[in-house]
């Protein structure tokens, strides 16, 4: 593997992970209700995407030319490392540092979900069933953290494919 790809992937993966840790910590100390806010997720996503674009662009500049595979690889290494750091931090924060915050977030999420289901005219029996399932689910269990990591990596891979296609060097064949 190219050293530039390896170095940039690891470096930016750590940057993404640290960004996520700092962002999560800021939300945690500010207001736990922000964990259920759609615009917070949007801001986090936009910043992560910007970091990914900078990473792939910088890597292409350093290498001179970059294949689709190289673009995808550098992005996916960073996404894998950043996502792992993020999920590990969430697991530690909500299972060892502040277990009560995990319960508070669950209550906030259940209230928000119940309100939304009521607004959409969902029958009371369906709402009660949904609330029962949510009450029994530990979103920060190791299984759910790993499942969340897998889902995030699928979306990261899709975005990585798009970025790699955008930033790959143009072929000179046929000219």
C-alpha positions as CSV (number, residue, x, y, z in Angstrom):
1,X,0.0,0.0,0.0
2,X,1.2,3.5,-0.9
3,X,2.7,5.3,2.2
4,X,0.8,8.5,1.4
5,X,-2.5,6.6,1.4
6,X,-1.6,4.8,4.7
7,X,-0.4,8.0,6.4
8,X,-3.3,10.2,5.3
9,X,-5.9,7.5,6.0
10,X,-4.6,7.0,9.5
11,X,-4.0,10.7,10.3
12,X,-7.5,11.8,9.0
13,X,-9.1,8.8,10.7
14,X,-7.7,10.0,14.0
15,X,-8.9,13.5,13.2
16,X,-12.4,12.2,12.4
17,X,-12.4,10.2,15.6
18,X,-11.2,13.1,17.7
19,X,-13.8,15.4,16.1
20,X,-16.5,12.9,16.9
21,X,-15.3,12.6,20.5
22,X,-15.2,16.3,21.0
23,X,-18.6,16.8,19.3
24,X,-20.2,14.1,21.4
25,X,-18.6,15.6,24.5
26,X,-19.8,19.1,23.7
27,X,-23.4,17.8,23.2
28,X,-23.1,15.7,26.4
29,X,-22.1,18.7,28.6
30,X,-24.5,21.1,26.9
31,X,-27.8,19.3,26.8
32,X,-28.6,15.6,26.4
33,X,-31.7,16.6,24.4
34,X,-29.4,17.6,21.5
35,X,-28.7,13.8,21.0
36,X,-32.1,13.6,19.4
37,X,-31.9,16.8,17.4
38,X,-31.9,16.3,13.6
39,X,-29.9,19.4,12.9
40,X,-27.0,18.3,15.2
41,X,-26.8,15.1,13.1
42,X,-26.8,17.2,10.0
43,X,-24.0,19.5,11.3
44,X,-21.9,16.5,12.3
45,X,-22.4,14.8,9.0
46,X,-21.5,18.0,7.0
47,X,-18.3,18.4,9.0
48,X,-17.3,14.8,8.5
49,X,-18.0,15.0,4.8
50,X,-15.9,18.2,4.5
51,X,-13.0,16.4,6.3
52,X,-13.4,13.5,3.8
53,X,-13.3,15.8,0.8
54,X,-10.2,17.5,2.2
55,X,-8.5,14.2,2.8
56,X,-9.1,12.8,-0.7
57,X,-8.2,16.1,-2.4
58,X,-5.0,16.4,-0.4
59,X,-4.0,12.8,-1.1
60,X,-4.5,13.4,-4.9
61,X,-2.4,16.5,-4.8
62,X,0.4,14.7,-2.9
63,X,0.3,11.7,-5.2
64,X,0.0,13.7,-8.5
65,X,-2.5,11.1,-9.8
66,X,-4.9,8.9,-8.0
67,X,-6.8,5.8,-9.1
68,X,-10.4,5.1,-8.1
69,X,-9.1,2.3,-5.8
70,X,-6.6,4.7,-4.1
71,X,-9.2,7.4,-3.5
72,X,-11.6,4.9,-2.0
73,X,-8.9,3.2,0.1
74,X,-7.6,6.4,1.7
75,X,-11.2,7.5,2.5
76,X,-12.3,4.2,3.8
77,X,-9.2,3.8,6.1
78,X,-10.0,7.2,7.6
79,X,-13.7,6.4,7.9
80,X,-13.0,3.0,9.6
81,X,-10.6,4.5,12.1
82,X,-12.8,7.5,12.8
83,X,-16.0,5.5,13.2
84,X,-14.3,3.0,15.5
85,X,-12.9,5.7,17.8
86,X,-16.4,7.3,17.8
87,X,-18.3,4.2,18.7
88,X,-15.7,3.1,21.3
89,X,-16.0,6.5,23.0
90,X,-19.8,6.2,23.0
91,X,-19.6,2.8,24.5
92,X,-17.3,3.9,27.3
93,X,-19.2,7.2,27.9
94,X,-22.6,5.6,28.2
95,X,-21.7,2.3,29.8
96,X,-19.0,3.3,32.3
97,X,-18.7,7.0,32.7
98,X,-22.4,8.0,32.9
99,X,-24.9,5.2,32.7
100,X,-27.7,7.6,33.8
101,X,-27.2,9.7,30.7
102,X,-27.9,6.7,28.6
103,X,-31.3,6.2,30.3
104,X,-32.1,9.9,30.0
105,X,-31.4,9.9,26.3
106,X,-33.6,6.8,25.9
107,X,-36.4,8.6,27.7
108,X,-36.0,11.7,25.6
109,X,-36.0,9.5,22.4
110,X,-39.1,7.6,23.5
111,X,-41.0,10.8,24.2
112,X,-39.9,12.3,20.8
113,X,-40.9,9.1,19.0
114,X,-44.2,8.8,20.8
115,X,-45.1,12.4,19.9
116,X,-44.2,11.9,16.3
117,X,-46.2,8.7,16.0
118,X,-49.2,10.5,17.5
119,X,-48.9,13.4,15.0
120,X,-48.9,10.8,12.2
121,X,-52.1,9.3,13.6
122,X,-50.6,6.0,14.6
123,X,-52.9,3.7,16.6
124,X,-52.4,3.7,20.3
125,X,-51.7,-0.1,20.3
126,X,-48.9,0.4,17.8
127,X,-47.4,3.3,19.8
128,X,-47.5,1.2,23.0
129,X,-45.8,-1.7,21.2
130,X,-43.1,0.6,19.8
131,X,-42.5,2.1,23.3
132,X,-42.3,-1.3,24.8
133,X,-39.6,-2.4,22.3
134,X,-37.7,0.9,22.8
135,X,-37.8,0.5,26.6
136,X,-36.3,-3.0,26.3
137,X,-33.5,-1.9,23.9
138,X,-30.0,-0.8,25.1
139,X,-28.8,1.4,22.2
140,X,-25.3,1.4,23.8
141,X,-24.8,-2.3,24.3
142,X,-21.8,-3.8,22.6
143,X,-24.0,-5.6,20.1
144,X,-25.9,-2.4,19.1
145,X,-22.7,-0.4,19.0
146,X,-21.2,-2.9,16.6
147,X,-24.4,-3.0,14.5
148,X,-24.3,0.8,14.4
149,X,-20.7,0.7,13.4
150,X,-21.5,-1.7,10.5
151,X,-24.3,0.6,9.3
152,X,-22.1,3.7,9.5
153,X,-19.4,1.9,7.5
154,X,-21.9,0.9,4.8
155,X,-22.9,4.6,4.3
156,X,-19.2,5.6,4.6
157,X,-18.3,3.1,1.8
158,X,-21.0,4.5,-0.4
159,X,-19.8,8.1,0.1
160,X,-16.2,6.9,-0.3
161,X,-17.1,5.4,-3.7
162,X,-18.7,8.7,-4.8
163,X,-15.6,10.7,-3.6
164,X,-13.2,8.3,-5.3
165,X,-15.1,8.6,-8.6
166,X,-15.0,12.4,-8.3
167,X,-11.4,12.7,-7.5
168,X,-9.8,9.9,-9.5
169,X,-7.4,11.0,-12.2
170,X,-8.7,11.0,-15.7
171,X,-7.5,8.3,-18.0
172,X,-5.4,9.3,-21.0
173,X,-6.4,6.1,-22.9
174,X,-8.0,6.7,-26.3
175,X,-6.5,10.1,-26.8
